[in-house]
Amino acid sequence: MCIRDRSTQSTWDYNILKMPGGFSSEKPMVPEVQAMALSLKTQIEAKIGQYFSVFTPLTYRTQVVAGTNYSIRISVNGGKTITAIVYQTLPCLGGTLTVTSASIAQ
C-alpha cells in the first residue's frame, strides 16, 4: 500500500487507499450474476428463513479471494432489500457456488 504525506497533496487519487482484497465498487446487474442469484434463490430464502414472491437482483460487488465472493443486492417483497454473499470456487475446482450469508436490510 502506498503511504504518503497528505498535507502536501493538491490532487490525490483516494482509490489508492482502498483495502487490497476488499470488495469492488457497486456495479449494475449483468446477466451472468443475475442468473447466479436466481439459481440460488432457494438457498438465500433458507438462510433468511422466508419465502419471497418478488426476487429481483439489482446490483453486485466482487471480491477476489481463493475464488470470488459476490455481494448481491436483491429487491424482495414489500420494497425490502436483501444482501446475499455468494462464494464461487476457482474454475479449476469446479466453480461451485455457496451462499455464505444473507440478510434483509433494515
Contacts in CASP RR format, 6 or more apart in sequence:
PFRMAT RR
TARGET T0000
AUTHOR 0000-0000-0000
METHOD contacts of the structure
MODEL  1
MCIRDRSTQSTWDYNILKMPGGFSSEKPMVPEVQAMALSLKTQIEAKIGQ
YFSVFTPLTYRTQVVAGTNYSIRISVNGGKTITAIVYQTLPCLGGTLTVT
SASIAQ
1 16 0 8 1.000
1 17 0 8 1.000
1 20 0 8 1.000
2 16 0 8 1.000
4 12 0 8 1.000
6 12 0 8 1.000
21 63 0 8 1.000
21 64 0 8 1.000
21 65 0 8 1.000
22 63 0 8 1.000
23 61 0 8 1.000
23 62 0 8 1.000
23 63 0 8 1.000
23 69 0 8 1.000
23 71 0 8 1.000
24 61 0 8 1.000
24 62 0 8 1.000
24 63 0 8 1.000
25 61 0 8 1.000
26 59 0 8 1.000
26 60 0 8 1.000
26 61 0 8 1.000
26 73 0 8 1.000
27 59 0 8 1.000
27 60 0 8 1.000
27 61 0 8 1.000
27 62 0 8 1.000
28 59 0 8 1.000
29 57 0 8 1.000
29 58 0 8 1.000
29 59 0 8 1.000
29 60 0 8 1.000
30 60 0 8 1.000
33 57 0 8 1.000
33 60 0 8 1.000
33 70 0 8 1.000
33 72 0 8 1.000
34 57 0 8 1.000
36 70 0 8 1.000
36 72 0 8 1.000
36 86 0 8 1.000
36 88 0 8 1.000
36 97 0 8 1.000
37 44 0 8 1.000
37 57 0 8 1.000
37 72 0 8 1.000
37 74 0 8 1.000
37 84 0 8 1.000
37 86 0 8 1.000
38 55 0 8 1.000
38 57 0 8 1.000
39 97 0 8 1.000
40 84 0 8 1.000
40 86 0 8 1.000
40 97 0 8 1.000
40 99 0 8 1.000
41 52 0 8 1.000
41 55 0 8 1.000
43 99 0 8 1.000
44 74 0 8 1.000
44 82 0 8 1.000
44 84 0 8 1.000
44 99 0 8 1.000
44 102 0 8 1.000
45 51 0 8 1.000
45 52 0 8 1.000
47 84 0 8 1.000
47 99 0 8 1.000
47 101 0 8 1.000
47 102 0 8 1.000
48 82 0 8 1.000
48 102 0 8 1.000
48 103 0 8 1.000
48 104 0 8 1.000
52 76 0 8 1.000
52 77 0 8 1.000
52 82 0 8 1.000
53 77 0 8 1.000
54 75 0 8 1.000
54 76 0 8 1.000
54 77 0 8 1.000
54 78 0 8 1.000
54 79 0 8 1.000
55 74 0 8 1.000
55 75 0 8 1.000
55 76 0 8 1.000
56 74 0 8 1.000
56 75 0 8 1.000
56 76 0 8 1.000
57 72 0 8 1.000
57 73 0 8 1.000
57 74 0 8 1.000
57 75 0 8 1.000
58 73 0 8 1.000
58 74 0 8 1.000
58 75 0 8 1.000
58 81 0 8 1.000
59 72 0 8 1.000
59 73 0 8 1.000
60 70 0 8 1.000
60 71 0 8 1.000
60 72 0 8 1.000
60 73 0 8 1.000
61 70 0 8 1.000
61 71 0 8 1.000
62 68 0 8 1.000
62 69 0 8 1.000
62 70 0 8 1.000
62 71 0 8 1.000
63 69 0 8 1.000
63 70 0 8 1.000
63 71 0 8 1.000
65 87 0 8 1.000
66 89 0 8 1.000
66 90 0 8 1.000
67 87 0 8 1.000
67 88 0 8 1.000
67 89 0 8 1.000
67 90 0 8 1.000
68 87 0 8 1.000
68 88 0 8 1.000
69 85 0 8 1.000
69 86 0 8 1.000
69 87 0 8 1.000
69 88 0 8 1.000
69 100 0 8 1.000
70 84 0 8 1.000
70 85 0 8 1.000
70 86 0 8 1.000
70 87 0 8 1.000
70 88 0 8 1.000
71 83 0 8 1.000
71 84 0 8 1.000
71 85 0 8 1.000
72 83 0 8 1.000
72 84 0 8 1.000
72 85 0 8 1.000
72 86 0 8 1.000
73 81 0 8 1.000
73 82 0 8 1.000
73 83 0 8 1.000
74 81 0 8 1.000
74 82 0 8 1.000
74 83 0 8 1.000
74 84 0 8 1.000
75 81 0 8 1.000
76 82 0 8 1.000
76 104 0 8 1.000
80 104 0 8 1.000
80 105 0 8 1.000
81 104 0 8 1.000
81 105 0 8 1.000
82 102 0 8 1.000
82 103 0 8 1.000
82 104 0 8 1.000
82 105 0 8 1.000
83 102 0 8 1.000
83 103 0 8 1.000
83 105 0 8 1.000
84 99 0 8 1.000
84 101 0 8 1.000
84 102 0 8 1.000
85 99 0 8 1.000
85 100 0 8 1.000
85 101 0 8 1.000
85 102 0 8 1.000
86 97 0 8 1.000
86 98 0 8 1.000
86 99 0 8 1.000
86 100 0 8 1.000
87 97 0 8 1.000
87 98 0 8 1.000
87 100 0 8 1.000
88 95 0 8 1.000
88 96 0 8 1.000
88 97 0 8 1.000
88 98 0 8 1.000
89 95 0 8 1.000
89 96 0 8 1.000
END
